[in-house]
Amino acid sequence: MSTQPVDGMDADVAIIGGGPAGSTAATLLARSGFNVVVLEREQFPREHIGESLLPIAFLALDQMGITDEVLQAGFVRKYGATYIWGRSREPWTLRFSEVLDDAFFAFQVRRADFDKILLDHSERQGAQIWEQTQVTDIVQIGGRVTGLRWRATDGREGELSSRYVLDCSGQASLLGKRFDLREFNEAMRHVSLSGYYRGARTLSEVYPDLTLNDDGNLHIVSSDAGWFWHIPLAGEISSVGFVTDPTHVRGKNPEERTQFFLDNVAETPELLRLLDSAEWVTDRVDMDSDWSFFCKSFYGPGYMLCGDAACFVDPVLSTGIALAMNGGIRAAMGLTATLRQPDLEPLTMHWYDTEYRQTAQDFLDLALHWYHGERKREDWFWEARRIVDPSQNFSLQQAFALIASGASRVPGATSHLKLKHSGGFSPEQLKLIYQNFALELSDEQQVQLDTYLEEEKAERDYTPITEHNLLESVLTWAPGVSWKPYMLNDQDNVLRPATMVEIPDGGSTKSHFLSIAATSLLRLVDGSRSGQAIVDTATEELGVPTGKSPAASKQLVVGILQELHAEDALVVA
């Protein structure tokens, strides 16, 4: 694997870093026919912490076409997580099957193996992989990033020109640092110490209420000085990490940090029950910064940031890999749209930043509450419901399970995650899921939702506005309605320009999409024009589409206005 870097090459996209974010984007861009070069500092396989995935990762694996290979790699299957946190020392378990299809799971992976599988696949799909190649600088022309300078391990140096640079360099965040974009969260300033054990007991051996399926769970255990993760990996290996305040290890050398770690293991009885007969197989602990940060912008002229280079949340919810791969999908979609139609760059980049940032922010909000809330299970459940379900249609457990599974409120972010077919989501809950989560419904659930929406429409006692009344009345926006040009992810995972109208709906907001041409029409709705004036002006400004008569063009505008009235977006002034 890997090709030798070549000085003076041109690429459509240069990707810094071959981790999950970089390899996801590289695969999808290469499969779309673009010339992609990945510059990776290390030689794969290489070790890396962050071994626990969420079910949302299947979205990326499916789109990359690598799900079967990952399934056959022998990774431990993770059906949920088991927590001991705060005041109560009783364990409680979250299972993804509470909200997702009963067979749904994620993986606990050795990153050396998992990351290499993904990067090798990128190369097979047509991306060039330059391993052991350090990015030393960026190339700019007129303030726009147009390429990278690099140095190979043999001392050779060169320059790679590209239409775009995608920074997937992890917490090194090369472009985030270069352009001073990172904003750190002082309330989430931590470090992690981690290492490996062999031969730990399983969760079902230690906790009688758990089953063999639970043996693959992520196990989180709080202690006086921080909290531990325990991640079971293949070959009877366990990844164990300790997240603590930096002051606890400041000034300590590697041997002292290792002893501090082992002392805290010995002082945490719930963890010690798993590890007391296990063998510590690491010479000394690795220390990594877990200081949460977000970049002020996830893009700039000629570049984008993705994965930990864009933002780092916190390891407590195991969102790192899933969020990085989800970002890789979005980056590839955005770059594909912009490379094919350059005038879409401003709209596409805004879409990328908005949607990726909202997904990460949801995870950060819950992580913040995890550390600084009441430190009991019910309190985290309430916070999860505040984030994903302000209208309070979900049960507390359902709301927490949704966000802990990686589900996002951003439309399209979690499509292909199959909602649990049994267990009874109410029609109100299905409506919220349909509007905000884009989770995949079963045929039975879709019928239930459609029936409910029809019944809800009948209960509204809505009378469609006639064309005559529409034209004679002054039209204005209903309170709280907003609209903007946006990008719409269609069923083929292709971004297309559209107009998004956001409409208050109880305690949530529903999004209604129109063609991008509708933006010119919607600007005319200002509370001073009649429907007739809006139709006449819009028809004159937009012109008559090819193949349509003037009368048909006017009827099209009337139809859009009637559609918005039916959606409670437009009202008669």
N, C-alpha and C positions, 0 to 999 in steps of 0.2 A: 504494500500500500504506500501511497504518498509519492508525489513527483517532486523533482528538484525545482526550486524557484528559478524563474527566468527573468532577468532584468529587461525592462522596456516593454513588458506585456501590457495589453489592454484587456479589461474585463467589463462586463455589465455591472457586476456587483462584487466587491471585495469584502469578505467577511473576516473580522478579527475574532478568532477563537473557534475551536471545533467541539465545544461542549454541546449539551442538548439544544440550546437555543440556536447556535450556529449551524449544527448539522441538520436541524429541522428546516430552517430557512434555506440552507444550501440544497437539500434534496428537492424541496418544492419548487425552487427557482430553476434548478437544473432540469427538472422534469417539464417545466414550462418552456424550455428551449433557450434559456439565457446562459451566457458564459459566466460562470461563477468560480471564484478562487477563494479558498479558505486558508488563512494564515494561522497556523497553530504553533504556539511556542514550544509545547512539549512533544514527546514521541509517545503515541498511544500504543498499548494501554498504559495508563497512569492512574494512580490512586487519587481519590477525591471524596470528601465527605458529602453528605446529603444524599442518602441512599434510599429514601422512602418516597414513593410516588403516590399520587391521588388518581382516582378513576378518570378524571378529566384528561389524563395523559393519553388515554386510548384514542381520543380525537386526533391527536398528532400522529400516533402510530398508524392509525387507519389511513390517514391522508398520505402518509409517507409510503404506505404499502409494505410495512415491516412488522405488522402485528404478529404474523405467524412465526417469524424468526425469533421475536422476543418471547413468545409463548413457549417455544422449544428450547430456550436458553437455560432453563432450569432455575429461574429466579423464584424466590419464595413468594407465594401469593398472600396478599394482604387484604383481608376482608373487613378491616376496621381498625380501631384503636382502643386501647385500655388505659385509663387515666387514674392516677392517685395524685390529688392536687389540693393544696390548701389545708383547711381546718380538718376536714374529714379524711381519714386514712383508709376509707373503704373504697375499693376499686369500682369503677363504673366503665362500661364498654359501649362504644358507638360502633354500629355495624352499618356499612354502606347499604345493605339490603333493606334498611328501614325506609329508604326513599328511592333507591335505584333497584333495577331488576335483581331478583333474588340471586342470580348467578354472578352478579357484578363484583369485581375486585380490582385491586391495583397490585403493584409489585414492590418488594424489597430487593434492591439490586446492589451488586458490587459495581461501583461506578467505573472501575477499570474495564470491566467487561461490557457493561451497558453502553457507555459512551463510545467504545470502540465499535460496537455493533452499529450504532447510529452513523458514525463517521465513515465506516467502510461502505455502508449503504449509500451515503451521499456520493462517494466516489463512483460506485457502480451506476448511479443515476446520471453521471456526467460532470459532476463538480470536480475541479482540480483541488487536491489537498496538498498543501505545503506544510509539512510538519517540521519541527525544530527550526521554525522561522519566526524571528522576533520582529514585531512592528516597532520601528524606532522613531517614526515621525509621520505626520500627515502631509499631503501635498494640497495646497490651496491656490486657487486662481480667483482673484476678485472676491475673496471672502468665502468662496464655495469650496468644499472639500472635493478634490478630484482624484485622489489616489493616496497611496501609502508608500513609505520608504521602509525597507526591511533589511535584516541581517541574518544570514544563515549561520549554523554552528561552525561551519568550516571557514568563517570569516568573510565570505562573499557578501556584498551589499548590492542593493538594487532598488528600483522603483517600479511600482505597479500602478498604472492608471486605471480609473474606473468611473463609471457614470454615478455610482453610489457606493458608499461605504456603510456597512452594517456592523456596529460595534457589539460583539457578543463576548467581550473579554472578561466577563464575570465581575467580581467586586473590584478588580483593577480599574474598570471603567475608564479606559484610556481616553476616550473623547469626552466623557463626563468630567474628568479631571482637567483635560486640556482647555475646555471651554468654561470651567468653573461652574458646572451645572448642579453638582451634588448638594443637597440640603439634608443634614443629618437630624435625626430625631433623638434629642437628649433623653427622653423618657424610655428609649429602647436601645440603650448603649450597653451591650453585653459582649462577652467573649465566650468561645467554646473550647473546651479541652476534650479530645476524643482519642479513642484507641479501640483495640479489638480483643475479644475473649473467644476461647474455644470450649465447647462442651457445656454451655449454660443450660439450666433447666428450662422447660417450655412453660408457657403461661398456664396451660391446662393442668400441668403438674403442680403448680403453685397455687392456683385459684380454682377450687373445685367447681365453681359455677360456669367456668369457661369450657368450650369444646375444642376438639382438635383443629377446627377451622380457625379458631382464635389464636392458635399458636403463631401465626404469621403477623399478628397485630403489631403495630407500633405501640410501645409501652412508654408512657410519660409519667415520671415520678418526681414530685417536688421535694425539696429539702430546705433546710434553714438558709443555706447559702446560694440557692439557685434551683435548678431542676435537671434531671437526667432524661436522656432518651435511651431506649434499648430497642435495637432493630435486629431481628433475626435474619441472618443471611444464609445462603446455601453452604453446605459443608460444615454444619454445626458451628459456624462463626457468628458472633454477635458484635455489631457496632454499638459502642456505648459512648455517649457524649455527655458532658456536663456544661451547662450554660450558666454563667455566673457574672457578677459585676467585675469589671476590670480591676478594681482596687484590690480584689482578693489575690490577684496574681502579679500585681505590679512589682517589679524589682526581683521577681523569682527567676532563677535560671531553669533550663529545661528539666533537670533532675528534680528540682524543688516543685515545679509545676506538676510533674508526674506524681510525686508523693502527695501533693495537695489533692489531686484527683482521686488517688487510691484511698486516702483517708476519708474523703467524703463518701465514697462507695461504701466503706466499712461502717459509716455512721448513718446509712440509709437502709433500714432493715428490709423494706419491701424490695429494694433492688438486690440486696445481699442474698435474699432467698433464691433469686435466680442465678447468682454468680458465685456463691460460696464454694461450689465444687468445680467451678470453671477455671481454665488456665488463662492467665494474662499473657497474650502473645505479642505485645507491642513493646519495643524497647523503651519508648517514651511517648508521651502524649503529643499530638499535634495541637497547636493553638491557632484559632482562626477568629477574625473579627466578626461579631454578629451585631454590628452597629447599624441599625436600620436607617436607610436613606432613600430618598426619591430625587431624581434629577428634575430640575425646574421645567425642562422640556425633554421629550423623548426623541426629538429630531431637530435638525438644523439644515442649512443649505448643503445639500449633497450627502447627508448622512442621517442615520437612525441609530438609536440605542435599543438594545433588547436584552431580556433576561436580567441577571444581576448587574449588568452594566447600566441598565435603566433604573432599577430600583431593587432594594433588598428589604424584605419584610421582616421575617424572624423565623427561626426553625421550628417554633412550637407547633405550628399547624402543618408542617411538612409541605409547604406550597412551592418550594424553590424550583424543583425540576418541572412540575406541572405548569407553573406560571411561565417558566422560560420557554417550554415547548409551545404553549399557547401563544406566547409572544412571537415565537418563530413563525407560526402560522400566519399571524396578523401581519408581520413584517413582510413575509413573502407575498401575501395578497396585495398589500399596499405597493410594494415595489413592482409587482407584475403590472398592476393598473397604471402606475406612473411611467414605467419603461415603455409601455405600449402607447400611452397617450400622455405625453409630458405636461400638457396644460392642466391635467388633473392633480399635479403635485400638491398644491396648497390644500385642496379638499381631502386628498388621500392622507397626507401627513397629519392633518387635524383629526381625521377619523381614527388613525392609528393611536395617536396620543390619548384621545378621549376614552376610547374603549379599553385600551390596555391599562391606562391609569385607573379607571374605575374598578376594573377587576382586582388590581393590586390593592387599591384603597379599601375595598371590602375586607380583604384578608387582614390588612393592617389594623382596621378598626376593631376587629375581633381580637387580634393579638394584643393590642393595647389594653383592651378590657380584661384580657386573660391575666395580665400582670398586675393591673391596677384596680380591678373590680373587687368584688366581695370575696373572691377566692373560694367560691362554691359553685357546684354544677348548675344549679338553677339560675344563678346570676349570669353565667355565660350563655345559657339557653335564651334568657331574655334579651341579651345583647345581640345574639344571632338573629332573633326575630325582628329586632329593631332594624337591623341592617338589610335583611332580605325580604321582610314582610311587615312594613309599617301598618298595613291594614289589619294585621293580626288574624289572618285566616288559617295559618299553619299552627299546629301545636308547637310548643317550645322545642320538643325533641326533633320534630321534623325540620324546623328551621335550622337548628344546629347541624343536623345531619346533612342538610343540603350544602351549606357552606363548607363543612368539613370534608365533603366529598369532592369539592372543587367547583361546584356549580356557581355560576356568575349571573348577576342581573343583566349583564350586557347582552343584547340580542345577538344570537349566533355564536356566542362564546362557548356554549356547551352543547351544541347540537350533536346528535349521535349518542349522548348519554341517555340510556333508556330508563324512563321513569318506572318505578315499581308497578307492575301490572296488577298486583293484588294488594290488599291492605287498606283500600278505601280512602283515596283522596276525594274530598268533597268536590262538587262542581265549582264552588267558589275558589277552592285551591287550584283546580285545574285551570281555571281562567287566569289566576295570578301566574301560574307556571307558564302558560301559553304566552302571556303578554310580556313577561319579564325574564324568563329563563331560557326559552327556546329548547327545552329538553324534549326529547323524542317521546311522543305519546303512542300508546298502542292503538290499534283500530278501535277497540272497545272504548278506550278513554276519549278518543277523538269524537266518536259518536256521542258520548256522554256530554262532552264539552259543547258540541254543536247544538245539541238539544237544549242545554242550559242557556246558551247565548240566545237562541230563538225565544225561549220562555222569558228571559230577561228583557229582550226587546219588546215582547208583547206586554209585559208588565209596565214598561215605560209609558205605555199609551202614546207612543210616538206616531204622529201623523206626518207623512212625507210632505214637504213643502212643494206646492205646485210650481210649475215653471212661471205662470203668471205672477203669483205672489213673490217669487224669488226676484223677478225682474223689476217689480214695482217697489220692492222694499229696500231700505238702506241696510246694508250688511256690515257686521262687525264681528270681531273675534269674541268668543266666550271667555269669561275670566280664567286666567291662568294658562291659556293656550299660547304656544309659541311654535315657531317653525324656522327651519334653516336648511340650506343646502347640505347634503350629507352623502355618505357612501353606503350603499346597501349591499350586503353579502347575499347573493342569490343562492339557489339550491345547488348550483355547480361550483360553489366557493369562488365565485368571480365577483369582484367589486365593481359596482356600477354607480354612477352618479344618480342621486335621487333627491327628492325634497321630503324631509321628515317633519311631520306635524306632531307635536307632543301635546296630549290632551289629558287633563286631570280626570281620574276615574276612581272616585272614592278616596281611599288612602294611598293609591298608587297612580302611576302615569302610564297611559297607553300610547304607543307610537303608531302613526298612520303614515304610510309612504305613498308618495305620488311621483310622477316623472320629474326629472330635473327641470324640464321646461315650465313646470308649474310655478317655479319661483317668481317669474315675471308676473303671473296672474295674482299670486298671493300678496305681492307688494301693493296691489291696488285696493286690498281690503283694509280700509283705514277708518271706517265708521262715518265717512262723509259721502260715499258714492252709493248709488242704487245698484241693484244687480244688473240692470240694463246698461248703466254706465260702465260697470266693470267688464261686462261681456263685450261691449263695443270697443272699449279701449284695448282690452287684451287681444281681441281678434285683429285689430289694426296693428298693434305692436308686434304680435307674434307672427302675423301673416297666415296664409292658408297653407297647411301642410300639403306636400306633394300627394296627388291622388284624391284630395278631398275638396269638396265644394265649399264656398263661403258659408253656406247654411250649415253644412256638417261641422265646420270648424267652430261656429258659434254654439252648436249643440254640444260639442265636446266640452267647451268652457262651462256651459250650463250644467252639464253632468258632473263636473268636478265640484262645482259649488253645492249642488244638491247632495253629493257624496259627503262633503265636509259638514253640511247641516245635519245629515243623518248620523254622523259620528259625534255630534254635540260640540263640534269645533266652531261652527259659525252660528250666529243668532241674528235675528232681526233687531236692528237698533230701535 
